[in-house]
Every structure is written in C-alpha cells, then in structure tokens.
Amino acid sequence: MSILETIPRSVLLEKDHIVLLNQQLLPGKVQYEKLHTLQDVWEAIVSLKVRGAPAIGITAAFGLVLAADAIQTEHLTTLHVGIKKARNYLASSRPTAVNLFWALDRLVEASNEATTIEETREILRREALLIQKEDEDVCRQIGEHAVTLFEHGANILTHCNAGSIATARYGTALAPFYIAKERGITLRAFACETRPVLQGARLTAWELQQAEVDVTLITDNMAANTIASKNIAAIIVGADRVVANGDTANKIGTLSLAILAKHYNIPFYVAAPTSTFDLTLEHGNEIVIEERNEKEVTHVHGTRVAPIGVNVYNPAFDVTPGQLITAIITEKGIIRGDYSVEIQKHFQ
Ligand SMILES: CSC[C@H]1O[C@H](OP(=O)(O)O)[C@H](O)[C@@H]1O
C-alpha cells in the first residue's frame, strides 16, 4: 500500500456534487461534506474547509462544473454568460492563491471551444478532472526533485500545511518527506503550528503522522531556538503565488523563517507547481494579500483569548523576497540564481 493511502483525498467530483474533506474539523474528525451548489463551494473555500492553493483551484474548478450543469438553457451564449458569472463569483472567494484564477480561467478557455451545450458541460468536467490528475503527478515530481536536496537523517523545518490535503495528492513542501519515506530515506520534519488558524498543528502534524513520517510540532515563536538547537538542515515551505522576480506569497510567518534561515546560514526552499506562478506580476508588492476576520486572532478554537475591542491586524500571507529564497522547486526542476532571468527560462 502506498504511504499516501493513509491520508484522505482533499476533494472528489461526483455526478452532481463535490465530496470535500472538511479541513476545519481536522485532526479531531475526518469528515467529508457534500457540496451541491456554487454557494456551497464558495463558502467552503472562504471558511477554509478546503485550503491550500492547488486544492482551492481544483475545488473551484469542480464548482464551475456543477454551476454549468445547473444552468437551465437551450442557448449556448446564455450558458457561457452563466459560466463567466459563476467564474467571477468563485474567483471572489480568496484573493491571494493564484491557482484559483488559473484553474477557473483554464476551464472557461477550454469551454470556449465547445459548439453545443452538452459539449460545453463535458469539456468543463473533463478539464476539471484533468487539473486534479495533473496536480497529483506534478506534486509527485516536485517531491522527486526536492528530495535530492536533503541528506538521509536531515531535520527540516516547515510552515503551515503544504501537504497532500492542500493539493490533489503528495503536497508541495511535504512531497519530499513522502518520496523519501518511499525510498527508505529518513527525513525528520519540524512543523510550526502556524497561527492564527493552526494549519501546521492541526493539519501538517496530523497528515505526517498518518503517513508515519517523524514529525515534531513547535509553536511559531520556537523557530529560531529550534534552528539553533535541533540541527535544522533546511526550511521548506509551499507557496500561494510566485511572481516573475521570485518574490513569493505564502502563509503569514514565512518571511520570518526566511530571515532566520539567512541568519543561521541554512537553505530556504519554496516548493510550488508552475500553476502557482503569476508571471503577469513583476514584484511581490503587487500581490493582493488577503486579510481575514479578526476572530482568527482574538479567538482560539472559538474561545476568546484577547480583550473585546482590541485592534487586530490579520494578514493571511506575507511576501518573501526572492533574494531570501535559496531555490524554488517546481515539477520541471529546481530554479536557482537570478530569478528574474531563471524563472523566464524555466517557463520557456
Ligand atoms: C500547497 S499550497 C499551501 C499553502 O496554502 C496555505 O494557505 P491557506 O491554508 O490559507 O490556503 C499556505 O500559504 C501554504 O503554504
């Protein structure tokens, strides 16, 4: 049995609904939910029932399939107008992870080829399932490239959850841990809890444990001490958007880790599929950073921990400058050097 069999799939498309692993309930409950409508899908993305750039893209693509199936019309133009409306609605769910827009636009573009209503719906479904299938292959390839960067027995720090449940399978930053395990190579993970909503503690610790990968959980403010005292060989994280000069948006706290990596002279790696790159943007300061509800900061698991009325700042992501990133690993290989040049070459 593959190591990945122990980790549930993040999302599946059925005939008239989506089956979604509710990541809000993990690790306490492994519970799937059925999403039937466009609104169900939008709400699931906003509320982080599904999260992680590739998984968001796949779920939104499945949502567009359901939306197109639900439009009752005999006119192809009316169907296409409805699809574009649904695309815009789903695209309004979260602003930072570019995979959301990438997946939706890929579907819309593919459907433009169709000449009948039935063909439009078929193309959308086929394309959405292809995105999911491709993402699994892509993540495995990321893992195969990334594993070459680590030595047997290495301790590696990671942040948030860029694992199997954040993608179709394998994950991005966690993929090398799974590939290593398959090959009998030991990699030990140190997972930051990742406040405010604890994707590291709830999701990364859980999914690595499911796959029997050696994982140690730390709070975010233990990172410097852990690097200094636990022989951390490298840091690896996922990404929500990588722009043309290598600047990378990822879960809040990533920038601090990149600065720590520089201080301690250890490599800082970003693992991301090419679908997470946005080459329409030159600099990281052009990335829209999502700010989320203040309750994520003032409350922990529904319990208030901060005084009523306190000012709160809750950006979900920060941007790490390309200069602090040792290498970016995609399904096509490892990018190093002057990212403004090397990323362009990688995409040629
Ligand atoms: C494999 S993408 C992982 C990426 O997703 C996280 O964001 P969120 O949980 O808010 O969707 C985070 O930035 C991770 O690195």
Ligand as a Chemical Component Dictionary entry (heavy atoms), coordinates in Angstrom:
data_LIG
# 
_chem_comp.id                   LIG 
_chem_comp.type                 NON-POLYMER 
_chem_comp.pdbx_formal_charge   0 
_chem_comp.three_letter_code    LIG 
# 
loop_
_chem_comp_atom.comp_id 
_chem_comp_atom.atom_id 
_chem_comp_atom.alt_atom_id 
_chem_comp_atom.type_symbol 
_chem_comp_atom.charge 
_chem_comp_atom.model_Cartn_x 
_chem_comp_atom.model_Cartn_y 
_chem_comp_atom.model_Cartn_z 
_chem_comp_atom.pdbx_ordinal 
LIG C1 C1 C 0 0.330  23.758 -1.214 1  
LIG S1 S1 S 0 -0.247 25.394 -1.057 2  
LIG C2 C2 C 0 -0.056 25.573 0.637  3  
LIG C3 C3 C 0 -0.274 26.899 1.064  4  
LIG O1 O1 O 0 -1.636 27.136 1.405  5  
LIG C4 C4 C 0 -1.655 27.838 2.580  6  
LIG O2 O2 O 0 -2.603 28.830 2.638  7  
LIG P1 P1 P 0 -4.109 28.562 3.157  8  
LIG O3 O3 O 0 -4.087 27.463 4.156  9  
LIG O4 O4 O 0 -4.517 29.886 3.749  10 
LIG O5 O5 O 0 -4.903 28.248 1.912  11 
LIG C5 C5 C 0 -0.266 28.288 2.863  12 
LIG O6 O6 O 0 0.114  29.530 2.481  13 
LIG C6 C6 C 0 0.512  27.155 2.323  14 
LIG O7 O7 O 0 1.841  27.258 2.127  15 
# 
loop_
_chem_comp_bond.comp_id 
_chem_comp_bond.atom_id_1 
_chem_comp_bond.atom_id_2 
_chem_comp_bond.value_order 
_chem_comp_bond.pdbx_ordinal 
LIG C1 S1 SING 1  
LIG S1 C2 SING 2  
LIG C2 C3 SING 3  
LIG C3 O1 SING 4  
LIG C3 C6 SING 5  
LIG O1 C4 SING 6  
LIG C4 O2 SING 7  
LIG C4 C5 SING 8  
LIG O2 P1 SING 9  
LIG P1 O3 DOUB 10 
LIG P1 O4 SING 11 
LIG P1 O5 SING 12 
LIG C5 O6 SING 13 
LIG C5 C6 SING 14 
LIG C6 O7 SING 15 
# 
